[in-house]
Amino acid sequence: MFSARPQEDIVNESAYLEHSLRTQYWKKLSVYQEYAATEAKLQTVETAQQRRSLRKRLSALRSRRYSIENQEKALEAGLCTLRIEMRNNLAWNLVRSQSCCPSPVWDPPRPDTPLDATSPPFVPRRGFFNDWKEAGKLEKVDETGEESGNECHGMEQGSEGCVSPSAQAPSMSDTDEGIQEPSRRRSFDDGTLSFAERRLSLPYIPTEWI
């Protein structure tokens, strides 16, 4: 799209124009000094021929001053053009570098200590899920009623005793006579409930999905 010149050529040309501009400045300063001296001498001469000669010299100095000023304007315009070209080249190179180079990818920090092959293998500790699975396992209870009547498994000592399932169910004679008491909800903390009855009335809620 752009035919940009090398940066070195632009810098060399800019240095040459700056040197030429300084040279023209010193030339203009010399012309100003000579013009001022000639104008002062014109005020002192008396003959017409000398005055005529001094006026011609002043006219030539004015023409030379105008020429120097025009050259200075051209040099300053060239320097301004070079500065604009230099800025355009810098902008173009910046855009090309951004379009060619990929965007940096974030790299996560890595540990400073290297890996050691002699270190013992990592074994994860048994955490919450293993403990929860073991806690969810209940003791097996024989629900066939073949166990001994007074033997209770898993009951604490000092309780009031175990009640067999046959003793808890009302008999047919009581039902026929209408003397069965209204059923009441017995809490889980009731000592008369056996372990099997507790297990049937309130099953273990957590379920293993795996």
Backbone bond lengths (Angstrom), bond angles and torsions (degrees), N, CA, C in turn:
res aa  C-N    CA-C-N  psi(-1)  N-CA   C-N-CA  omega(-1)  CA-C   N-CA-C  phi
1 M - - - 1.474 - - 1.523 110.43 -
2 F 1.325 117.99 -45.94 1.457 123.38 179.06 1.521 108.52 -114.41
3 S 1.360 115.16 138.27 1.462 120.56 173.50 1.524 107.62 -101.61
4 A 1.298 115.80 77.14 1.460 121.45 -175.69 1.522 110.17 -75.88
5 R 1.322 115.14 137.95 1.458 120.48 175.84 1.524 110.19 -76.74
6 P 1.303 116.68 159.09 1.467 118.18 175.71 1.523 111.08 -62.45
7 Q 1.293 114.74 147.53 1.460 119.95 -178.42 1.529 111.44 -63.98
8 E 1.306 117.46 -31.23 1.465 120.47 -179.37 1.522 111.27 -65.68
9 D 1.339 117.66 -39.68 1.469 120.50 178.90 1.525 111.33 -64.38
10 I 1.306 116.13 -40.18 1.466 119.39 179.95 1.522 110.64 -65.67
11 V 1.320 116.97 -40.88 1.466 120.47 -179.85 1.526 110.69 -65.88
12 N 1.327 118.00 -41.27 1.471 120.98 179.57 1.525 111.31 -65.31
13 E 1.311 116.87 -43.60 1.466 119.59 178.60 1.521 111.59 -65.19
14 S 1.316 116.98 -38.28 1.462 119.80 177.94 1.527 111.10 -64.41
15 A 1.327 117.58 -39.76 1.469 120.25 177.75 1.530 111.11 -65.28
16 Y 1.325 117.27 -38.94 1.475 120.25 178.43 1.527 111.28 -64.67
17 L 1.318 117.73 -42.60 1.464 120.44 179.81 1.523 111.54 -66.78
18 E 1.302 117.38 -38.15 1.465 119.96 177.95 1.533 111.07 -65.35
19 H 1.314 116.35 -39.94 1.470 119.09 177.00 1.534 110.52 -64.58
20 S 1.320 117.59 -42.15 1.466 120.50 178.55 1.517 111.24 -64.74
21 L 1.312 117.12 -36.18 1.459 120.17 178.95 1.527 111.14 -66.35
22 R 1.311 117.47 -39.10 1.470 119.78 176.64 1.535 111.10 -66.35
23 T 1.327 115.93 -36.39 1.470 119.18 178.34 1.529 111.02 -65.19
24 Q 1.311 116.50 -43.14 1.461 120.00 177.88 1.525 111.41 -64.76
25 Y 1.288 117.17 -32.29 1.465 119.75 177.97 1.526 110.92 -64.32
26 W 1.338 116.16 -45.48 1.461 118.76 179.29 1.532 110.85 -67.33
27 K 1.300 119.10 -34.73 1.470 121.50 175.39 1.522 110.66 -63.78
28 K 1.299 117.06 -44.41 1.466 120.23 179.03 1.522 110.97 -63.90
29 L 1.319 116.83 -39.66 1.460 119.78 177.79 1.534 111.20 -62.69
30 S 1.329 116.73 -39.18 1.466 120.28 177.43 1.526 111.45 -65.74
31 V 1.324 116.80 -39.15 1.467 120.32 177.82 1.519 110.48 -64.26
32 Y 1.305 117.26 -41.31 1.466 120.80 179.01 1.540 110.68 -61.65
33 Q 1.316 115.68 -42.21 1.465 118.94 -179.50 1.539 110.94 -65.82
34 E 1.328 115.93 -43.71 1.467 119.21 179.06 1.522 111.18 -66.38
35 Y 1.295 117.61 -38.31 1.461 120.61 179.16 1.526 110.37 -64.13
36 A 1.325 117.34 -43.01 1.464 120.27 178.96 1.529 111.31 -64.37
37 A 1.333 117.43 -39.47 1.470 120.12 178.95 1.528 111.26 -68.04
38 T 1.321 117.80 -40.52 1.461 121.17 179.89 1.517 110.66 -66.89
39 E 1.305 117.58 -40.08 1.460 121.05 179.17 1.535 110.69 -65.95
40 A 1.318 117.94 -37.64 1.469 120.53 176.95 1.530 111.23 -68.23
41 K 1.355 117.48 -36.34 1.466 120.87 178.36 1.522 111.95 -68.63
42 L 1.349 115.25 -31.08 1.458 119.35 179.13 1.520 111.50 -63.54
43 Q 1.292 116.95 -28.20 1.453 120.36 -178.90 1.541 112.43 -76.62
44 T 1.316 117.21 -15.68 1.462 120.29 -175.22 1.531 113.85 -101.98
45 V 1.327 118.29 -24.57 1.475 120.93 -177.23 1.518 109.81 -72.98
46 E 1.340 114.13 154.21 1.459 118.76 -177.15 1.526 112.03 -114.71
47 T 1.303 118.33 -31.19 1.459 120.43 -177.01 1.525 110.44 -76.56
48 A 1.319 116.34 151.24 1.462 121.68 -178.75 1.516 111.41 -73.14
49 Q 1.360 117.08 -34.85 1.461 119.20 -178.72 1.525 110.76 -65.49
50 Q 1.318 118.64 -41.80 1.469 121.16 178.53 1.534 111.28 -65.58
51 R 1.350 114.47 -38.83 1.472 116.63 177.77 1.529 111.02 -64.43
52 R 1.333 115.09 -41.50 1.463 118.11 179.42 1.522 110.55 -61.93
53 S 1.307 117.81 -40.71 1.460 121.67 179.25 1.536 111.27 -65.71
54 L 1.311 116.16 -40.41 1.481 119.21 179.53 1.526 111.41 -68.35
55 R 1.328 116.93 -34.82 1.472 118.85 178.31 1.533 110.25 -66.65
56 K 1.326 117.58 -39.34 1.464 119.51 176.88 1.542 110.82 -62.71
57 R 1.326 115.24 -38.50 1.462 118.55 179.17 1.521 111.25 -65.50
58 L 1.327 116.86 -40.38 1.476 120.19 178.05 1.525 111.07 -64.53
59 S 1.330 117.40 -37.76 1.466 120.18 178.50 1.526 110.95 -65.19
60 A 1.319 117.38 -39.68 1.469 120.75 178.30 1.531 110.97 -66.91
61 L 1.312 115.76 -38.18 1.473 118.66 178.05 1.526 111.39 -65.86
62 R 1.318 116.55 -36.05 1.477 118.74 178.15 1.529 110.52 -66.78
63 S 1.330 116.58 -41.46 1.474 119.27 177.62 1.538 111.19 -62.87
64 R 1.321 115.71 -40.51 1.458 119.63 178.95 1.526 110.77 -65.91
65 R 1.309 116.38 -37.94 1.479 119.38 177.91 1.522 110.97 -63.21
66 Y 1.341 117.10 -42.96 1.467 120.02 178.87 1.533 111.34 -62.83
67 S 1.340 115.49 -39.00 1.465 119.17 179.09 1.533 111.03 -64.52
68 I 1.319 115.23 -42.88 1.473 118.90 179.24 1.527 110.75 -63.99
69 E 1.311 116.98 -40.46 1.475 120.11 179.73 1.526 111.16 -65.35
70 N 1.336 117.39 -38.10 1.467 119.92 177.37 1.531 111.27 -65.77
71 Q 1.340 115.97 -39.58 1.461 118.89 177.45 1.534 110.96 -65.10
72 E 1.311 116.26 -37.86 1.468 119.35 177.26 1.527 111.19 -63.30
73 K 1.314 116.92 -40.97 1.466 120.10 178.18 1.524 110.90 -63.19
74 A 1.336 116.79 -40.71 1.467 119.84 179.26 1.528 111.04 -66.38
75 L 1.336 115.97 -41.12 1.466 119.09 178.75 1.531 111.44 -65.47
76 E 1.320 116.94 -41.31 1.470 119.87 178.21 1.523 111.28 -65.50
77 A 1.340 117.12 -37.80 1.472 119.39 176.56 1.528 111.01 -64.81
78 G 1.354 116.26 -39.68 1.461 118.91 177.53 1.523 112.29 -64.60
79 L 1.336 116.37 -40.67 1.467 119.48 177.02 1.522 111.52 -63.92
80 C 1.324 116.90 -40.09 1.472 119.77 178.32 1.526 110.98 -64.06
81 T 1.342 116.66 -39.77 1.463 120.07 177.92 1.526 111.51 -64.65
82 L 1.334 115.89 -39.71 1.465 119.07 178.67 1.527 111.60 -65.98
83 R 1.316 117.50 -38.28 1.475 119.80 178.02 1.524 110.79 -63.98
84 I 1.332 116.40 -41.96 1.469 119.68 177.91 1.528 110.70 -64.10
85 E 1.341 116.17 -42.18 1.467 119.57 178.91 1.522 111.18 -64.06
86 M 1.313 116.90 -37.89 1.459 120.28 179.38 1.525 111.03 -65.61
87 R 1.327 116.85 -42.61 1.474 119.70 178.10 1.523 111.35 -65.29
88 N 1.339 116.67 -38.87 1.468 119.53 178.15 1.528 111.54 -64.12
89 N 1.326 116.36 -39.83 1.470 119.40 178.76 1.523 111.44 -65.64
90 L 1.331 116.25 -40.45 1.462 118.92 178.48 1.526 111.10 -63.51
91 A 1.350 116.29 -42.11 1.470 119.56 178.85 1.525 111.18 -65.17
92 W 1.339 116.96 -40.63 1.460 120.37 -179.75 1.526 111.36 -66.04
93 N 1.326 116.78 -42.34 1.469 119.82 178.18 1.524 111.58 -64.88
94 L 1.342 116.67 -36.15 1.462 119.70 178.29 1.516 111.38 -65.46
95 V 1.340 116.77 -43.12 1.468 120.45 179.78 1.524 110.44 -65.89
96 R 1.324 117.54 -40.29 1.466 120.16 179.26 1.512 111.71 -65.95
97 S 1.321 117.50 -38.90 1.467 119.70 178.89 1.520 111.59 -67.16
98 Q 1.338 117.21 -36.48 1.465 119.83 178.73 1.515 112.17 -70.69
99 S 1.342 117.82 -34.35 1.464 120.53 -179.12 1.522 112.11 -78.67
100 C 1.322 117.60 -29.20 1.466 120.43 -178.65 1.522 112.18 -83.62
101 C 1.298 116.87 -42.00 1.464 120.53 -176.83 1.519 109.48 -81.76
102 P 1.317 119.20 133.36 1.473 120.69 177.16 1.509 110.93 -70.02
103 S 1.320 114.14 157.87 1.460 119.77 178.21 1.520 109.62 -68.28
104 P 1.318 117.67 142.16 1.471 119.52 -178.50 1.516 111.64 -65.16
105 V 1.327 115.27 138.22 1.464 122.26 179.53 1.519 108.39 -97.66
106 W 1.306 115.41 134.86 1.459 119.93 -178.67 1.515 109.49 -69.59
107 D 1.318 115.79 126.97 1.463 122.38 -179.99 1.520 108.13 -108.70
108 P 1.319 118.21 118.45 1.472 118.73 -178.84 1.512 110.84 -63.98
109 P 1.309 117.17 148.63 1.469 119.77 -179.85 1.519 111.35 -65.48
110 R 1.294 115.16 144.53 1.453 121.62 -179.30 1.526 109.79 -112.48
111 P 1.317 117.72 150.76 1.474 119.47 -179.36 1.517 110.96 -65.93
112 D 1.327 113.97 144.47 1.462 119.53 179.64 1.527 112.37 -73.64
113 T 1.325 117.07 -31.70 1.464 120.22 -177.94 1.523 109.86 -77.15
114 P 1.321 118.94 128.06 1.470 120.31 179.45 1.521 111.29 -72.53
115 L 1.324 114.54 161.65 1.454 120.64 178.60 1.527 109.93 -72.15
116 D 1.328 114.81 139.97 1.463 121.44 -179.33 1.517 108.74 -113.59
117 A 1.332 115.70 120.51 1.467 119.75 -178.65 1.513 112.50 -72.19
118 T 1.321 117.23 -19.67 1.468 120.21 -178.36 1.519 112.95 -86.85
119 S 1.332 117.82 -4.05 1.462 119.91 -179.00 1.522 109.65 -71.43
120 P 1.335 118.69 148.78 1.472 120.63 -179.40 1.518 110.86 -66.01
121 P 1.337 116.61 150.14 1.469 119.19 -179.38 1.519 111.06 -66.85
122 F 1.308 114.04 150.12 1.460 120.00 179.99 1.522 109.56 -83.12
123 V 1.328 116.59 125.63 1.464 123.05 178.14 1.517 107.33 -118.03
124 P 1.328 118.83 116.02 1.465 119.57 -178.69 1.520 111.47 -66.86
125 R 1.310 115.35 143.37 1.462 121.27 179.61 1.519 109.90 -78.01
126 R 1.304 116.24 148.07 1.462 120.63 177.75 1.509 109.19 -67.01
127 G 1.298 114.21 120.76 1.454 118.33 -173.25 1.505 113.31 -105.71
128 F 1.314 113.84 -146.41 1.457 120.88 -171.29 1.520 112.27 -67.35
129 F 1.341 117.09 -39.30 1.458 119.03 -171.58 1.525 111.48 -70.52
130 N 1.337 116.96 -37.90 1.463 118.27 177.69 1.520 111.35 -66.32
131 D 1.352 116.47 -41.76 1.464 119.44 177.94 1.521 111.22 -63.39
132 W 1.327 115.94 -37.47 1.471 119.26 -178.87 1.528 110.97 -67.86
133 K 1.333 115.97 -36.85 1.464 118.26 179.03 1.517 111.19 -67.06
134 E 1.338 115.56 -40.59 1.456 117.59 179.22 1.518 111.64 -69.06
135 A 1.356 116.34 -32.91 1.463 118.54 178.71 1.518 111.85 -69.26
136 G 1.342 116.14 -25.39 1.457 118.66 -178.60 1.512 114.26 -79.36
137 K 1.316 116.58 -8.15 1.460 119.14 180.00 1.525 109.77 -82.97
138 L 1.317 117.22 127.33 1.463 123.15 -179.91 1.518 109.85 -103.18
139 E 1.275 113.19 156.32 1.457 118.67 176.16 1.525 110.08 -70.38
140 K 1.303 114.82 143.89 1.453 119.54 179.42 1.516 110.12 -71.60
141 V 1.283 114.85 134.74 1.467 120.83 179.98 1.521 107.96 -121.46
142 D 1.283 114.90 129.50 1.465 119.96 178.66 1.509 108.16 -79.20
143 E 1.339 116.07 109.65 1.454 121.32 -177.17 1.526 112.33 -93.51
144 T 1.316 118.78 5.38 1.470 120.77 -178.56 1.511 112.46 -78.52
145 G 1.334 116.05 -12.46 1.461 119.16 178.74 1.498 113.65 79.57
146 E 1.379 118.23 13.70 1.443 120.77 -178.53 1.513 112.13 -87.54
147 E 1.387 117.31 -8.51 1.455 117.99 -179.57 1.509 109.09 -73.10
148 S 1.273 115.02 165.21 1.473 120.81 -178.52 1.503 109.80 -63.89
149 G 1.329 116.58 148.16 1.455 121.53 -173.27 1.497 113.72 -67.06
150 N 1.297 119.32 -35.61 1.465 120.50 -174.95 1.512 112.50 -96.54
151 E 1.344 118.52 -2.62 1.468 120.86 -176.90 1.516 109.69 -92.08
152 C 1.316 116.06 126.39 1.472 121.81 179.80 1.516 108.01 -124.34
153 H 1.308 116.23 128.04 1.456 121.18 179.92 1.512 108.80 -97.20
154 G 1.346 115.45 133.98 1.466 120.38 176.22 1.496 114.20 81.79
155 M 1.380 120.45 5.24 1.463 122.10 179.76 1.501 108.82 -91.71
156 E 1.306 116.22 146.49 1.455 121.22 178.78 1.528 109.40 -77.07
157 Q 1.331 114.70 152.16 1.448 119.22 177.47 1.513 109.54 -72.83
158 G 1.327 114.75 148.33 1.459 119.82 -179.82 1.501 113.96 92.93
159 S 1.370 117.60 0.81 1.463 119.17 177.48 1.522 109.25 -78.31
160 E 1.310 116.14 168.91 1.455 122.13 -174.77 1.514 112.64 -75.54
161 G 1.331 118.18 -7.48 1.461 119.74 178.41 1.501 110.94 119.45
162 C 1.306 114.72 172.64 1.460 120.71 -178.94 1.515 109.18 -107.47
163 V 1.266 114.86 145.40 1.464 121.19 178.88 1.498 107.35 -112.90
164 S 1.319 116.79 127.91 1.462 120.69 -178.69 1.510 110.11 -72.26
165 P 1.341 116.82 154.92 1.467 118.59 178.93 1.511 112.66 -61.24
166 S 1.358 118.26 -30.74 1.464 119.78 -179.83 1.507 111.44 -68.66
167 A 1.361 116.04 -31.73 1.460 118.60 179.60 1.508 111.53 -75.50
168 Q 1.357 117.04 -25.79 1.461 118.95 -178.44 1.518 111.82 -77.98
169 A 1.328 118.87 -30.89 1.461 121.02 -177.85 1.520 110.11 -77.27
170 P 1.303 119.80 135.33 1.474 122.36 179.34 1.516 111.07 -70.98
171 S 1.323 116.27 147.05 1.468 121.40 179.99 1.519 110.13 -80.07
172 M 1.328 114.63 162.94 1.456 120.45 -179.27 1.512 111.15 -67.47
173 S 1.325 116.93 -32.74 1.464 118.84 -179.07 1.511 110.90 -66.97
174 D 1.323 115.78 -38.07 1.467 117.99 178.34 1.514 111.10 -66.61
175 T 1.298 116.00 -34.81 1.465 118.25 179.48 1.512 111.02 -68.84
176 D 1.330 115.95 -40.89 1.454 118.96 -179.30 1.513 111.37 -66.73
177 E 1.303 117.82 -38.16 1.456 119.67 -176.84 1.518 112.78 -77.13
178 G 1.382 116.77 -10.07 1.460 118.80 177.52 1.495 114.37 75.38
179 I 1.359 116.19 21.57 1.463 117.93 -178.03 1.528 110.91 -100.58
180 Q 1.336 115.29 7.36 1.462 117.12 179.52 1.518 109.49 -68.55
181 E 1.288 116.20 131.31 1.458 121.25 -179.34 1.524 109.96 -73.22
182 P 1.303 116.10 154.49 1.491 118.41 176.89 1.517 109.68 -60.45
183 S 1.319 113.20 137.78 1.475 117.43 -178.96 1.514 109.73 -68.02
184 R 1.300 115.42 135.57 1.456 120.77 178.87 1.532 108.28 -123.48
185 R 1.297 114.91 151.09 1.455 120.31 -178.84 1.518 109.08 -80.88
186 R 1.306 115.10 119.28 1.447 119.70 178.83 1.533 108.78 -95.37
187 S 1.271 113.77 133.42 1.463 119.00 -176.42 1.517 110.09 -72.54
188 F 1.323 113.99 166.53 1.460 119.93 -179.15 1.521 111.74 -69.42
189 D 1.315 116.66 -22.81 1.459 120.92 -178.84 1.521 113.11 -85.94
190 D 1.355 116.97 0.41 1.459 119.50 -179.41 1.527 109.00 -65.41
191 G 1.319 116.43 129.46 1.455 120.14 -176.59 1.506 113.79 -70.74
192 T 1.319 117.57 -18.42 1.467 120.28 -177.07 1.512 112.32 -78.32
193 L 1.351 118.17 -12.67 1.459 120.03 -179.11 1.515 109.08 -79.82
194 S 1.312 115.41 135.83 1.456 120.20 176.80 1.526 109.66 -81.96
195 F 1.307 114.12 168.30 1.462 118.80 -179.92 1.524 111.30 -65.36
196 A 1.331 116.51 -38.42 1.464 119.35 178.37 1.511 111.01 -65.04
197 E 1.364 116.74 -39.08 1.466 119.92 -179.97 1.523 110.71 -67.33
198 R 1.316 115.39 -38.12 1.465 117.84 176.71 1.529 110.55 -63.01
199 R 1.281 116.02 -41.87 1.459 119.26 -179.07 1.519 111.71 -64.81
200 L 1.349 117.14 -36.76 1.456 119.48 179.40 1.519 112.07 -74.43
201 S 1.323 117.01 -36.23 1.463 119.34 -176.28 1.523 112.20 -79.47
202 L 1.325 117.48 -31.70 1.460 120.23 -177.24 1.527 108.15 -135.02
203 P 1.308 118.13 87.14 1.470 120.55 -177.58 1.517 110.77 -68.29
204 Y 1.306 115.26 163.63 1.460 121.07 179.06 1.533 109.17 -72.20
205 I 1.326 114.23 123.74 1.472 119.72 -169.58 1.525 112.83 -74.06
206 P 1.353 119.48 -49.06 1.475 117.97 -176.19 1.515 112.05 -60.58
207 T 1.301 116.15 141.32 1.458 122.65 -177.52 1.513 108.88 -125.21
208 E 1.292 117.27 137.97 1.453 121.54 178.67 1.523 108.87 -83.81
209 W 1.339 114.92 119.45 1.470 119.50 -178.34 1.525 112.14 -91.22
210 I 1.308 115.83 -15.06 1.464 117.77 -177.50 1.533 108.56 -99.74
